[in-house]
């Protein structure tokens, strides 16, 4: 389901906080017919293409990937 503007605003705030202060967040997004939960850092926000780059995994072997904002369902501080 589509998120309302208030929720999007909240999520935007959390994403920017996580980006600025390197906080770990729990990202919930839709992929391949399922909701995926991932604990990650927000590495970069690409507002032009409406996507975020996340980083996760052990620090010595971390993975970065782009997630489209349109598939994001929730972002929570943890």
C-alpha positions in Angstrom: 0.0 0.0 0.0 1.0 3.6 -0.6 2.3 5.5 2.4 0.7 8.8 3.3 2.6 12.0 3.3 3.0 12.2 7.1 4.6 8.8 7.2 6.9 9.6 4.3 8.0 12.8 6.1 8.8 10.7 9.2 10.7 8.2 7.1 12.6 11.0 5.4 13.6 12.4 8.8 14.9 9.0 10.0 16.8 8.4 6.7 18.5 11.9 6.9 19.3 11.3 10.6 20.8 7.9 9.8 22.8 9.4 7.0 24.1 12.3 9.0 24.9 10.4 12.2 25.6 6.9 10.8 22.8 5.3 12.8 21.7 1.8 12.1 18.1 1.5 10.9 15.7 -1.3 10.2 14.6 -0.9 6.6 11.5 -2.8 5.4 11.0 -3.0 1.7 9.1 -5.0 -1.0 11.1 -7.4 -3.1 10.1 -10.3 -5.2 6.6 -10.6 -3.6 7.8 -10.3 0.0 8.6 -7.7 2.5 12.3 -7.8 3.4 13.7 -6.5 6.7 17.3 -5.4 6.7 19.3 -3.7 9.5 21.6 -1.3 7.7 23.3 2.1 7.5 22.1 4.7 5.0 25.2 5.4 2.9 23.8 7.8 0.4 20.5 9.4 -0.6 19.9 10.0 -4.4 17.0 12.4 -4.4 17.1 12.8 -8.2 16.5 9.2 -8.9 14.5 8.6 -5.7 16.7 5.9 -4.2 18.9 5.3 -1.3 22.2 3.4 -1.0 22.4 1.1 2.0 25.3 -0.6 3.6 25.1 -3.8 5.7 27.0 -6.8 6.7 30.2 -7.2 8.7 32.3 -4.0 8.5 35.2 -5.8 6.9 33.0 -7.3 4.2 30.1 -4.9 3.9 27.7 -4.9 1.0 26.2 -1.7 -0.6 23.1 -1.7 -2.7 20.6 0.7 -4.1 17.0 0.5 -2.9 14.2 2.4 -4.8 12.3 4.6 -2.5 9.0 3.4 -4.1 9.5 -0.1 -2.6 10.3 1.2 0.9 7.6 0.3 3.3 9.1 1.4 6.6 12.3 2.7 8.2 12.8 2.5 12.0 15.5 3.6 14.4 16.8 0.6 16.3 
